[in-house]
Structure formats: C-alpha cells, structure tokens
Amino acid sequence: MKAKDFGEKFDEGKEDIIDDLDLSGLKRPNQTPRRVNVDFPEWMVASLDREAARLGITRQSIIKVWLAERLEQSSHK
C-alpha cells in the first residue's frame, strides 16, 4: 500500500488500519527486561505472598507494581 493510500484510509477513519501495519519489529522504549536478583527476609516474602494472593497476582507482579509506584512518586518530588 502506498503511503498516500494509507494516509487517506487513516484520515477517513472508516476502516481499521492495524492490519496494514508491520508490528513485528515494534519495541517499547526503555522496556527491555533485565534480570535483577534481590534477597528478602522470610517475613517479607511471606507478606508479599499473602498480599499477592489477596490481589490474585504473582509475587513478581506485586514487587514490580510497588516499585514502579514508588519510583513514580519519587520522580515527582
């Protein structure tokens, strides 16, 4: 599809253009995963597991969310 045709299709908004895009090389900036090992005391792991179970998510997810929230708060100070 030529860029002009794609632009017209987009501008008209009548058709979905997602199938016309090549998303195979799509990457989110600053989102490359990097493994980090952290040792926590047993009581902290148990508390994380209880809270993660309460929320229905994994321990890793709750750690990521809480760290992201804290870093977001710190960046706005």
Secondary structure by P-SEA (a helix, b strand, c coil): ccaaaaaaaaaaccccccccccccccccccccbbbbbbbbcaaaaaaaaaaaaaacccaaaaaaaaaaaaaaaaaac
